[in-house]
Amino acid sequence: MIAEIGGNHEGDFEYALKLTDLAIDSGADFVKFQLYRGDTLVSPAESPDRNAHFKKFELTRDQHLEIAGRCAAAGVGYMASVWDLEMLEWIDPHMPIYKIGSGDLTAYPVLHEFARRGKPMIVSTGLANLEEVLDAVAFIQEVNPVYRSPDKLAVLQCTSMYPIEDKDANLRVMDVLREKTGATIGYSDHTIGSLALLAATARGAQVLEFHFTDSREGKTFRDHKVSLTRDEVRELGAQLERITAMLGDGVKRPLPCEVETNHVTTFRRAVYCKRPLKAGEVLKEEDLVVLRPNHGVDARLMNQVVGASVTSDTPAFGALNVDGVVSLSGNAVCPLCGREDTKVLSVVTRRPSVEVDYQIPASEYLRQVRQCAGCGVYFNQHNLIPDDFYGAAYNASSYAGKFAERYARVRALPFEDSDNKHRAARLNQELILCGKGRGGRVLDVGMGLCVFLAEMLEHGHQCFGIDPDAVSVANAMEKVGVAGAHCGTLDTFNGEGGPFDLITFNKVLEHVADPVDALRRAVDFLSPDGFIYVELPDGDLALKHGSTTSRAEFNVEHLSIYNQKSILALGSKAGLKNLRVHSMVEPSGKCSVYGLFVPTESERSV
Ligand SMILES: [Zn+2]
């Protein structure tokens, strides 16, 4: 909020101070003035009346400096449209930000002088057409490339008339300015009242400028008519805060208040049968109704239910359990801690664009993303069979060739873009910290592309891996040159190459049905002072950046998705003690959480 006092003091310094104090008191972020001398602004020959008008409104250098000091002392920003470049030299140290008025949009020598100094700049666009605005922005950016950042440049829609009619606010122009300039967008108001400022905020304005006075009564200078008073600005500030809160983040998802109250289940409907059913009985359309709550079979599956048979005796209007039909019961059990107290975060009925196309038929695509109220783990509840859809993705005949190509591409990523290089650096550090230095024995469970082990080899460690995919194992042995690789799982692993100083589960346990069991098995292959590294998708962090359908962390292939609380629960269920837990956004943009674990004493002795 920029409170523009401008020329409202009409040349009276005491009045200017009074207006400054009121503006400071109004809650405005900036108080703004205009710095000019009549003779350096208006030609005395061509426009003698305007020249005299501006001369009358002049304040002295000392007066301007006193006002700027008063703002600074109150912790409020001081701003000025400086229409006289000689004045800029002494006022510049007092201005954290520059303002170019509409009249100076085409005054390129003025733009040049401000732009070369590089402070954040706000440009008003009254009088201009779009090309003139774009030309001015391009000119400013050419003088100083810092203005390519929206943090440094704001462009305000403005109509240079006092006052303007509502239809002349033309707020939609902000949409065009945002799209075409890439700058921060705002609005400078000359309507009567503050409604246009509220509307502009709802349309995305992030900078608001308005004229400011003590009272509009009995004033002749035209700017007072379009000015707001202290109390009106206070009211405006409170309303803007509410509008900003109401705008939210734009991510369409069930919000915590809808989830915590369980309304996703209680307000939605499921298919019910009006009469009691015996196990094996076939459902007929005329017996079925859709009612709240959404227990048993989701109402979207009505067509699939007709003709299917129920798997158990069911009372009239009881939750249905139907053979061959996805059933999303009201109480799904947590895969980690077994609690029944789990909440539906969202129901996903079609493949999100961030998910690999596993060729799941559209009519069968249905899952719930849930979260356990106890351990906090997120999980996908569905009747899809993971092995089926992995098979579909891997069966392409060119798979081995594509694997080699992907390995080469991911391996070649520079450090700043590589999740694997960051992970290897992190774990190399841990091995050094526990006295292993080079030559630590590392076992990676679920090698995949094996880029991580290739990096660990470069750090001088002895590397071993496990993967159920024969192409991954062949790549590890032949291309990466690991010391040993087992084709299978920890269940079928005989410990060859062990015991290990470090066993890693990098984005693996979210894919397995029993992650606790997999972790427990790893302990058998650990050296007495070895440790286990577990890295998983972080659902809490992902939801800060998007929704369950816009973030790949929640994709169907992840049976469980974690946060700091649930990775600790996972370790503790597996009899492990946690040394470290950390959440991060990786170079690839993935939200992840990792934990370092060691066996508790009792587990080791077993
Ligand atoms: Zn749980």
Residues whose N, C-alpha, C, O or C-beta is under 5 A from the ligand:
A	BS01	ZN	C334 L336 C337 G338 R339 C372 G374 C375 G376
